Amino acid sequence: MDLIAQPLDRPGLFQLRVNSIHGVLWLQTHFPCEEWETLLGDQSCFGSDCINDLLSDAQISGLQVFQPAVVES
């Protein structure tokens, strides 16, 4: 896995974790350098719509991504 989206306690929010050098390089091409420390330190959070688009783009680029299914009650 290159990128992992982990659901947070707040519904609709996901933490993005980078799990490989391919994930690091991909993020560096998609975000400004001012945001790299937060992204690479597993401190970034995204809403469900945003994380879905982000991971879809990463998959199209050839990255392996993991996003567990979340069932909200």
PDB file as gemmi writes it, atoms N, CA and C in Angstrom:
CRYST1    1.000    1.000    1.000  90.00  90.00  90.00 P 1                      
ATOM      1  N   MET A   1       0.817  -1.179   0.000  1.00  0.00           N  
ATOM      2  CA  MET A   1       0.000   0.000   0.000  1.00  0.00           C  
ATOM      3  C   MET A   1       0.871   1.256   0.000  1.00  0.00           C  
ATOM      4  N   ASP A   2       0.468   2.204  -0.818  1.00  0.00           N  
ATOM      5  CA  ASP A   2       1.195   3.469  -0.906  1.00  0.00           C  
ATOM      6  C   ASP A   2       0.547   4.560  -0.048  1.00  0.00           C  
ATOM      7  N   LEU A   3      -0.785   4.615  -0.084  1.00  0.00           N  
ATOM      8  CA  LEU A   3      -1.539   5.593   0.703  1.00  0.00           C  
ATOM      9  C   LEU A   3      -2.658   4.873   1.453  1.00  0.00           C  
ATOM     10  N   ILE A   4      -2.879   5.291   2.684  1.00  0.00           N  
ATOM     11  CA  ILE A   4      -3.922   4.678   3.504  1.00  0.00           C  
ATOM     12  C   ILE A   4      -4.808   5.789   4.060  1.00  0.00           C  
ATOM     13  N   ALA A   5      -6.112   5.649   3.872  1.00  0.00           N  
ATOM     14  CA  ALA A   5      -7.085   6.586   4.437  1.00  0.00           C  
ATOM     15  C   ALA A   5      -7.724   5.925   5.646  1.00  0.00           C  
ATOM     16  N   GLN A   6      -7.477   6.473   6.814  1.00  0.00           N  
ATOM     17  CA  GLN A   6      -7.995   5.915   8.064  1.00  0.00           C  
ATOM     18  C   GLN A   6      -9.143   6.784   8.569  1.00  0.00           C  
ATOM     19  N   PRO A   7     -10.337   6.204   8.766  1.00  0.00           N  
ATOM     20  CA  PRO A   7     -11.447   7.014   9.284  1.00  0.00           C  
ATOM     21  C   PRO A   7     -11.151   7.514  10.696  1.00  0.00           C  
ATOM     22  N   LEU A   8     -11.584   8.730  10.969  1.00  0.00           N  
ATOM     23  CA  LEU A   8     -11.410   9.330  12.292  1.00  0.00           C  
ATOM     24  C   LEU A   8     -12.705   9.201  13.095  1.00  0.00           C  
ATOM     25  N   ASP A   9     -12.645   9.616  14.346  1.00  0.00           N  
ATOM     26  CA  ASP A   9     -13.820   9.546  15.218  1.00  0.00           C  
ATOM     27  C   ASP A   9     -14.949  10.455  14.743  1.00  0.00           C  
ATOM     28  N   ARG A  10     -14.595  11.531  14.062  1.00  0.00           N  
ATOM     29  CA  ARG A  10     -15.621  12.429  13.516  1.00  0.00           C  
ATOM     30  C   ARG A  10     -16.112  11.874  12.189  1.00  0.00           C  
ATOM     31  N   PRO A  11     -17.399  11.628  12.055  1.00  0.00           N  
ATOM     32  CA  PRO A  11     -17.923  11.073  10.804  1.00  0.00           C  
ATOM     33  C   PRO A  11     -17.564  11.942   9.601  1.00  0.00           C  
ATOM     34  N   GLY A  12     -17.146  11.295   8.530  1.00  0.00           N  
ATOM     35  CA  GLY A  12     -16.835  11.996   7.295  1.00  0.00           C  
ATOM     36  C   GLY A  12     -15.426  12.521   7.193  1.00  0.00           C  
ATOM     37  N   LEU A  13     -14.582  12.303   8.208  1.00  0.00           N  
ATOM     38  CA  LEU A  13     -13.193  12.755   8.168  1.00  0.00           C  
ATOM     39  C   LEU A  13     -12.244  11.560   8.127  1.00  0.00           C  
ATOM     40  N   PHE A  14     -11.191  11.711   7.335  1.00  0.00           N  
ATOM     41  CA  PHE A  14     -10.201  10.651   7.169  1.00  0.00           C  
ATOM     42  C   PHE A  14      -8.800  11.218   7.339  1.00  0.00           C  
ATOM     43  N   GLN A  15      -7.961  10.456   8.015  1.00  0.00           N  
ATOM     44  CA  GLN A  15      -6.538  10.785   8.117  1.00  0.00           C  
ATOM     45  C   GLN A  15      -5.833  10.084   6.960  1.00  0.00           C  
ATOM     46  N   LEU A  16      -4.964  10.808   6.272  1.00  0.00           N  
ATOM     47  CA  LEU A  16      -4.201  10.229   5.176  1.00  0.00           C  
ATOM     48  C   LEU A  16      -2.819   9.846   5.677  1.00  0.00           C  
ATOM     49  N   ARG A  17      -2.474   8.575   5.513  1.00  0.00           N  
ATOM     50  CA  ARG A  17      -1.146   8.087   5.912  1.00  0.00           C  
ATOM     51  C   ARG A  17      -0.379   7.676   4.667  1.00  0.00           C  
ATOM     52  N   VAL A  18       0.884   8.039   4.637  1.00  0.00           N  
ATOM     53  CA  VAL A  18       1.766   7.682   3.525  1.00  0.00           C  
ATOM     54  C   VAL A  18       2.535   6.442   3.944  1.00  0.00           C  
ATOM     55  N   ASN A  19       2.546   5.424   3.075  1.00  0.00           N  
ATOM     56  CA  ASN A  19       3.112   4.143   3.458  1.00  0.00           C  
ATOM     57  C   ASN A  19       4.251   3.686   2.553  1.00  0.00           C  
ATOM     58  N   SER A  20       4.668   4.520   1.599  1.00  0.00           N  
ATOM     59  CA  SER A  20       5.762   4.128   0.710  1.00  0.00           C  
ATOM     60  C   SER A  20       6.402   5.369   0.097  1.00  0.00           C  
ATOM     61  N   ILE A  21       7.561   5.175  -0.470  1.00  0.00           N  
ATOM     62  CA  ILE A  21       8.246   6.279  -1.151  1.00  0.00           C  
ATOM     63  C   ILE A  21       7.442   6.726  -2.375  1.00  0.00           C  
ATOM     64  N   HIS A  22       6.705   5.810  -2.987  1.00  0.00           N  
ATOM     65  CA  HIS A  22       5.861   6.183  -4.133  1.00  0.00           C  
ATOM     66  C   HIS A  22       4.749   7.136  -3.680  1.00  0.00           C  
ATOM     67  N   GLY A  23       4.188   6.857  -2.494  1.00  0.00           N  
ATOM     68  CA  GLY A  23       3.179   7.753  -1.939  1.00  0.00           C  
ATOM     69  C   GLY A  23       3.755   9.121  -1.621  1.00  0.00           C  
ATOM     70  N   VAL A  24       4.976   9.146  -1.084  1.00  0.00           N  
ATOM     71  CA  VAL A  24       5.652  10.415  -0.779  1.00  0.00           C  
ATOM     72  C   VAL A  24       5.846  11.227  -2.050  1.00  0.00           C  
ATOM     73  N   LEU A  25       6.392  10.597  -3.071  1.00  0.00           N  
ATOM     74  CA  LEU A  25       6.652  11.311  -4.334  1.00  0.00           C  
ATOM     75  C   LEU A  25       5.360  11.803  -4.969  1.00  0.00           C  
ATOM     76  N   TRP A  26       4.313  10.997  -4.923  1.00  0.00           N  
ATOM     77  CA  TRP A  26       3.041  11.411  -5.495  1.00  0.00           C  
ATOM     78  C   TRP A  26       2.494  12.632  -4.756  1.00  0.00           C  
ATOM     79  N   LEU A  27       2.526  12.593  -3.419  1.00  0.00           N  
ATOM     80  CA  LEU A  27       2.029  13.739  -2.643  1.00  0.00           C  
ATOM     81  C   LEU A  27       2.835  14.996  -2.935  1.00  0.00           C  
ATOM     82  N   GLN A  28       4.147  14.842  -3.100  1.00  0.00           N  
ATOM     83  CA  GLN A  28       4.990  15.999  -3.371  1.00  0.00           C  
ATOM     84  C   GLN A  28       4.692  16.627  -4.725  1.00  0.00           C  
ATOM     85  N   THR A  29       4.142  15.859  -5.638  1.00  0.00           N  
ATOM     86  CA  THR A  29       3.781  16.428  -6.936  1.00  0.00           C  
ATOM     87  C   THR A  29       2.377  17.026  -6.934  1.00  0.00           C  
ATOM     88  N   HIS A  30       1.605  16.779  -5.876  1.00  0.00           N  
ATOM     89  CA  HIS A  30       0.221  17.246  -5.829  1.00  0.00           C  
ATOM     90  C   HIS A  30      -0.045  18.332  -4.787  1.00  0.00           C  
ATOM     91  N   PHE A  31       0.911  18.563  -3.890  1.00  0.00           N  
ATOM     92  CA  PHE A  31       0.718  19.559  -2.842  1.00  0.00           C  
ATOM     93  C   PHE A  31       1.940  20.463  -2.770  1.00  0.00           C  
ATOM     94  N   PRO A  32       1.741  21.723  -2.363  1.00  0.00           N  
ATOM     95  CA  PRO A  32       2.890  22.640  -2.218  1.00  0.00           C  
ATOM     96  C   PRO A  32       3.797  22.194  -1.076  1.00  0.00           C  
ATOM     97  N   CYS A  33       5.068  22.561  -1.163  1.00  0.00           N  
ATOM     98  CA  CYS A  33       6.061  22.110  -0.183  1.00  0.00           C  
ATOM     99  C   CYS A  33       5.722  22.549   1.242  1.00  0.00           C  
ATOM    100  N   GLU A  34       4.964  23.619   1.405  1.00  0.00           N  
ATOM    101  CA  GLU A  34       4.580  24.067   2.741  1.00  0.00           C  
ATOM    102  C   GLU A  34       3.705  23.041   3.458  1.00  0.00           C  
ATOM    103  N   GLU A  35       3.060  22.160   2.726  1.00  0.00           N  
ATOM    104  CA  GLU A  35       2.149  21.181   3.309  1.00  0.00           C  
ATOM    105  C   GLU A  35       2.784  19.802   3.479  1.00  0.00           C  
ATOM    106  N   TRP A  36       3.987  19.595   2.978  1.00  0.00           N  
ATOM    107  CA  TRP A  36       4.620  18.275   3.008  1.00  0.00           C  
ATOM    108  C   TRP A  36       4.818  17.751   4.418  1.00  0.00           C  
ATOM    109  N   GLU A  37       5.259  18.606   5.339  1.00  0.00           N  
ATOM    110  CA  GLU A  37       5.530  18.140   6.706  1.00  0.00           C  
ATOM    111  C   GLU A  37       4.266  17.570   7.345  1.00  0.00           C  
ATOM    112  N   THR A  38       3.156  18.257   7.157  1.00  0.00           N  
ATOM    113  CA  THR A  38       1.883  17.783   7.699  1.00  0.00           C  
ATOM    114  C   THR A  38       1.457  16.487   7.023  1.00  0.00           C  
ATOM    115  N   LEU A  39       1.555  16.441   5.707  1.00  0.00           N  
ATOM    116  CA  LEU A  39       1.162  15.242   4.966  1.00  0.00           C  
ATOM    117  C   LEU A  39       2.038  14.044   5.310  1.00  0.00           C  
ATOM    118  N   LEU A  40       3.326  14.241   5.353  1.00  0.00           N  
ATOM    119  CA  LEU A  40       4.246  13.127   5.587  1.00  0.00           C  
ATOM    120  C   LEU A  40       4.318  12.737   7.056  1.00  0.00           C  
ATOM    121  N   GLY A  41       3.816  13.592   7.943  1.00  0.00           N  
ATOM    122  CA  GLY A  41       3.781  13.295   9.369  1.00  0.00           C  
ATOM    123  C   GLY A  41       2.464  12.666   9.803  1.00  0.00           C  
ATOM    124  N   ASP A  42       1.658  12.219   8.842  1.00  0.00           N  
ATOM    125  CA  ASP A  42       0.357  11.592   9.122  1.00  0.00           C  
ATOM    126  C   ASP A  42      -0.535  12.498   9.957  1.00  0.00           C  
ATOM    127  N   GLN A  43      -0.488  13.802   9.684  1.00  0.00           N  
ATOM    128  CA  GLN A  43      -1.277  14.774  10.440  1.00  0.00           C  
ATOM    129  C   GLN A  43      -2.351  15.440   9.583  1.00  0.00           C  
ATOM    130  N   SER A  44      -2.532  14.965   8.368  1.00  0.00           N  
ATOM    131  CA  SER A  44      -3.501  15.603   7.471  1.00  0.00           C  
ATOM    132  C   SER A  44      -4.849  14.897   7.554  1.00  0.00           C  
ATOM    133  N   CYS A  45      -5.919  15.676   7.492  1.00  0.00           N  
ATOM    134  CA  CYS A  45      -7.282  15.154   7.510  1.00  0.00           C  
ATOM    135  C   CYS A  45      -8.045  15.715   6.321  1.00  0.00           C  
ATOM    136  N   PHE A  46      -8.873  14.865   5.741  1.00  0.00           N  
ATOM    137  CA  PHE A  46      -9.666  15.254   4.579  1.00  0.00           C  
ATOM    138  C   PHE A  46     -11.100  14.794   4.774  1.00  0.00           C  
ATOM    139  N   GLY A  47     -12.044  15.556   4.205  1.00  0.00           N  
ATOM    140  CA  GLY A  47     -13.440  15.138   4.184  1.00  0.00           C  
ATOM    141  C   GLY A  47     -13.622  13.985   3.211  1.00  0.00           C  
ATOM    142  N   SER A  48     -14.733  13.279   3.338  1.00  0.00           N  
ATOM    143  CA  SER A  48     -14.945  12.076   2.529  1.00  0.00           C  
ATOM    144  C   SER A  48     -14.949  12.352   1.029  1.00  0.00           C  
ATOM    145  N   ASP A  49     -15.561  13.437   0.579  1.00  0.00           N  
ATOM    146  CA  ASP A  49     -15.558  13.751  -0.850  1.00  0.00           C  
ATOM    147  C   ASP A  49     -14.146  14.005  -1.354  1.00  0.00           C  
ATOM    148  N   CYS A  50     -13.387  14.771  -0.591  1.00  0.00           N  
ATOM    149  CA  CYS A  50     -12.026  15.130  -0.980  1.00  0.00           C  
ATOM    150  C   CYS A  50     -11.117  13.900  -0.992  1.00  0.00           C  
ATOM    151  N   ILE A  51     -11.215  13.062   0.036  1.00  0.00           N  
ATOM    152  CA  ILE A  51     -10.340  11.886   0.109  1.00  0.00           C  
ATOM    153  C   ILE A  51     -10.676  10.904  -1.011  1.00  0.00           C  
ATOM    154  N   ASN A  52     -11.941  10.790  -1.370  1.00  0.00           N  
ATOM    155  CA  ASN A  52     -12.336   9.903  -2.473  1.00  0.00           C  
ATOM    156  C   ASN A  52     -11.719  10.375  -3.784  1.00  0.00           C  
ATOM    157  N   ASP A  53     -11.786  11.675  -4.052  1.00  0.00           N  
ATOM    158  CA  ASP A  53     -11.189  12.225  -5.269  1.00  0.00           C  
ATOM    159  C   ASP A  53      -9.670  12.055  -5.256  1.00  0.00           C  
ATOM    160  N   LEU A  54      -9.060  12.315  -4.114  1.00  0.00           N  
ATOM    161  CA  LEU A  54      -7.611  12.214  -3.972  1.00  0.00           C  
ATOM    162  C   LEU A  54      -7.136  10.776  -4.215  1.00  0.00           C  
ATOM    163  N   LEU A  55      -7.801   9.827  -3.585  1.00  0.00           N  
ATOM    164  CA  LEU A  55      -7.398   8.430  -3.739  1.00  0.00           C  
ATOM    165  C   LEU A  55      -7.695   7.891  -5.135  1.00  0.00           C  
ATOM    166  N   SER A  56      -8.763   8.367  -5.732  1.00  0.00           N  
ATOM    167  CA  SER A  56      -9.070   7.971  -7.108  1.00  0.00           C  
ATOM    168  C   SER A  56      -7.971   8.441  -8.055  1.00  0.00           C  
ATOM    169  N   ASP A  57      -7.536   9.675  -7.884  1.00  0.00           N  
ATOM    170  CA  ASP A  57      -6.449  10.205  -8.703  1.00  0.00           C  
ATOM    171  C   ASP A  57      -5.158   9.424  -8.464  1.00  0.00           C  
ATOM    172  N   ALA A  58      -4.905   9.067  -7.215  1.00  0.00           N  
ATOM    173  CA  ALA A  58      -3.703   8.290  -6.894  1.00  0.00           C  
ATOM    174  C   ALA A  58      -3.753   6.917  -7.553  1.00  0.00           C  
ATOM    175  N   GLN A  59      -4.906   6.274  -7.542  1.00  0.00           N  
ATOM    176  CA  GLN A  59      -5.048   4.962  -8.185  1.00  0.00           C  
ATOM    177  C   GLN A  59      -4.841   5.060  -9.687  1.00  0.00           C  
ATOM    178  N   ILE A  60      -5.386   6.097 -10.294  1.00  0.00           N  
ATOM    179  CA  ILE A  60      -5.202   6.297 -11.738  1.00  0.00           C  
ATOM    180  C   ILE A  60      -3.718   6.476 -12.057  1.00  0.00           C  
ATOM    181  N   SER A  61      -2.989   7.064 -11.112  1.00  0.00           N  
ATOM    182  CA  SER A  61      -1.546   7.272 -11.283  1.00  0.00           C  
ATOM    183  C   SER A  61      -0.741   6.007 -11.032  1.00  0.00           C  
ATOM    184  N   GLY A  62      -1.405   4.934 -10.608  1.00  0.00           N  
ATOM    185  CA  GLY A  62      -0.720   3.659 -10.407  1.00  0.00           C  
ATOM    186  C   GLY A  62      -0.391   3.329  -8.961  1.00  0.00           C  
ATOM    187  N   LEU A  63      -0.806   4.166  -8.019  1.00  0.00           N  
ATOM    188  CA  LEU A  63      -0.543   3.885  -6.611  1.00  0.00           C  
ATOM    189  C   LEU A  63      -1.546   2.874  -6.074  1.00  0.00           C  
ATOM    190  N   GLN A  64      -1.107   2.132  -5.059  1.00  0.00           N  
ATOM    191  CA  GLN A  64      -2.006   1.231  -4.347  1.00  0.00           C  
ATOM    192  C   GLN A  64      -2.522   1.976  -3.132  1.00  0.00           C  
ATOM    193  N   VAL A  65      -3.844   2.050  -3.016  1.00  0.00           N  
ATOM    194  CA  VAL A  65      -4.443   2.789  -1.908  1.00  0.00           C  
ATOM    195  C   VAL A  65      -5.372   1.875  -1.126  1.00  0.00           C  
ATOM    196  N   PHE A  66      -5.545   2.209   0.145  1.00  0.00           N  
ATOM    197  CA  PHE A  66      -6.445   1.456   1.004  1.00  0.00           C  
ATOM    198  C   PHE A  66      -7.349   2.433   1.720  1.00  0.00           C  
ATOM    199  N   GLN A  67      -8.648   2.194   1.584  1.00  0.00           N  
ATOM    200  CA  GLN A  67      -9.633   2.995   2.287  1.00  0.00           C  
ATOM    201  C   GLN A  67     -10.706   2.023   2.788  1.00  0.00           C  
ATOM    202  N   PRO A  68     -10.721   1.751   4.100  1.00  0.00           N  
ATOM    203  CA  PRO A  68     -11.716   0.818   4.623  1.00  0.00           C  
ATOM    204  C   PRO A  68     -13.126   1.348   4.447  1.00  0.00           C  
ATOM    205  N   ALA A  69     -14.064   0.439   4.268  1.00  0.00           N  
ATOM    206  CA  ALA A  69     -15.479   0.820   4.170  1.00  0.00           C  
ATOM    207  C   ALA A  69     -15.948   1.316   5.524  1.00  0.00           C  
ATOM    208  N   VAL A  70     -16.681   2.416   5.499  1.00  0.00           N  
ATOM    209  CA  VAL A  70     -17.207   3.008   6.731  1.00  0.00           C  
ATOM    210  C   VAL A  70     -18.724   2.980   6.646  1.00  0.00           C  
ATOM    211  N   VAL A  71     -19.348   2.380   7.651  1.00  0.00           N  
ATOM    212  CA  VAL A  71     -20.800   2.350   7.736  1.00  0.00           C  
ATOM    213  C   VAL A  71     -21.207   3.275   8.867  1.00  0.00           C  
ATOM    214  N   GLU A  72     -21.907   4.342   8.510  1.00  0.00           N  
ATOM    215  CA  GLU A  72     -22.354   5.307   9.516  1.00  0.00           C  
ATOM    216  C   GLU A  72     -23.777   4.948   9.923  1.00  0.00           C  
ATOM    217  N   SER A  73     -24.020   4.963  11.216  1.00  0.00           N  
ATOM    218  CA  SER A  73     -25.375   4.614  11.690  1.00  0.00           C  
ATOM    219  C   SER A  73     -26.108   5.849  12.147  1.00  0.00           C  
TER     220      SER A  73                                                      
END                                                                             
